Amino acid sequence: MSHDTDAELEARLAEQERFSPPESFVAQANVTDEGIYEEFEENWPECWEQAAALLDWDEPYDTVLDDSNPPFFEWFTGGSLNASANCLDRHLDERGDEAAIEWIGEPTEEENRTYTYRELHREVNEFAAALKDLGVAEDDVVTLYMPMIPELPIAMLACARIGAPHSVVFAGFSADALATRMNAADSEFLVTCDGYYRRGDPLEHKEKADEGLSGVEHDVETVVVDRLDDDYDHPMEANHHDYDDLVEAQAGMTVDPVSRDAEDMLFLMYTSGTTGQPKGVKHTTGGYLSWASWTGQAVLDIKPEDTYFCAADIGWITGHSYIVYGPLALGTTTMMYEGTPDYPEKDRLWEIVEEYEANQLYTAPTAIRAFMKWGSQYPESHDLSSLRLLGTVGEPINPRAWKWYYKYIGGEECPIVDTWWQTETGGMMITTLPGVSEMSPGSAGPPLPGLDVRIVDNDGEQVKPGRAGYLTVNKPWPGMLRTLYRNDERYIDEYWRTYSDVDSDDPDDWVYFPEDGAKISEDGYITVLGRVDDVINVSGHRLGTMEIESAIVGVEGVAEAAVVGGHHDVKGEAVYAYVITEDGYEGDDAMAERIIEGVNSAIGPIARPEQVVFTPELPKTRSGKIMRRLLEDIANGDELGNTSTLRNPEIVSEIAAKVKND
Ligand code: WTA
């Protein structure tokens, strides 16, 4: 690797807008035929049989796509399969002794754990037997509230084995968030843990889970994984069960994988939307697993012999699809890292890549921007030559960060896939195919073959290349969400109503709207501009401004609040809260602290406001609508947009002055 300074790198790469996939990569890539785009278009929807063919089916499906009742599209109908059998059992003969999961714990002096496919299969079976014993029946929703410990994927696969959908709640979410999700799903089972490590210190988790449980309206059986030392023991109540005891009691037990209909729910994942109430995204067994597998092999180039590293958290969809289901269905070795990239040193990730000889690295732009800020000396002190492919997900990546990643992590020999997708899409949608297409920093690339993605205006008409518009998906795909849990109407309202003829039975009249803005180049490369709804993206974590606002107005002394996302160099976006206090309350530091704490306890630390700005009024239109656009301009220090439609234009400069002075 040469040693350009940042400035030299910039100068050398700045002009370059397109990068060809490295020949050494193409020579071995899973997908190399550029004819795939045409082939899939001509052979749609049968092209998706290629995805289904990556799985083992108990019963073959009879219909690829049933589009008779849009937007309730069904895929691979008539077929049945089990996700856990696809991720474990079928690999035992050939790969039983190969590593399925390489787990790297946080305290560095601790033993890391390797689970071979056989070992993982064994523990999943034992825990599946334990869950059945606890009374978990097919279709019962089991909530999993755990950090990055092996018992999380084990519990997911155990649920899948017995046909019980899981609902994973990110461990960084608060007790309230857990309770909301358990209540919404009527979930009577919880698997959690005593705590975990963060930057070398033990962090309490069970107390948070208990507090959440106290807000659950029905009885719950709880399983507790022991992650911390005995020094951190917790009182266990009658309906709390120790994970190790349960598994030990089932030693050697096997549970036949339940044959699930392709359209049966595999899992539920709550995500943020426009309203304060999280949306329960429903994913199915056949379509989702096919999608995670097909995209995993076509885009991440996963092969069974790889050691594949996705640095996301399993508590988000990226971890579901690309740490657990996709990689394990493909029989590869998937890595799981419990800690943060800067502990004990800022080279932790590179140390891990070197030690495990990771072949792929899939992470978020926010992490890359942090690495870039820390400096190239950290990756340069490690041998990263095992890497063959790099990926990013979760937010737009700026060309500068892209080029830094390309040079300092990939050594200019790894293609980068910038993958646009969402919790709802189940897996990747817009990205280059790394063995086929040229890359364009800052642009995700063309839609995957077989997808009809357009950039349209308010009326649904396609906009000219280079112009900003709204992203739509005009044909269904196997990995799509099927509905919002127990709320078909909200499913239609949130994703379809904007651009569809909702009275039509013709599937062509139904258009999926992901709520992202985008533009497209002459040759079909798509640059995603970001959300156009009230969702913000902090460090690649998706948060609803309404959820944060309702947490803030729940704080004593707060009369009204408006939350927006402002640009942040590392996080992408940061939370800015504009708050009006009630009479008799002072907008002082103590109040700001209480507000931050209120957000912490209602949602979690990821949603903490970067700045709390007290103001006597919020800028409102004459009809009483808050002008968020102006609040964003203020947060960003941008020139203020048009204030002429405001009822109270004078307030804008007053707030702007406050933000500057803080
Ligand atoms: C954003 C994460 C630009 C987008 C997998 C989307 C992206 C939201 C990209 C979904 C990308 C994701 N470029 N923006 N490559 N990937 N996004 O549900 O706004 O947590 O709607 O799924 O993240 O976030 P979610």
Residues whose N, C-alpha, C, O or C-beta is under 5 A from the ligand:
A	BS01	WTA	T392 V393 G394 E395 P396 D418 T419 W420 W421 Q422 T423 P514 D516 V528 G530 R531 G540 R542
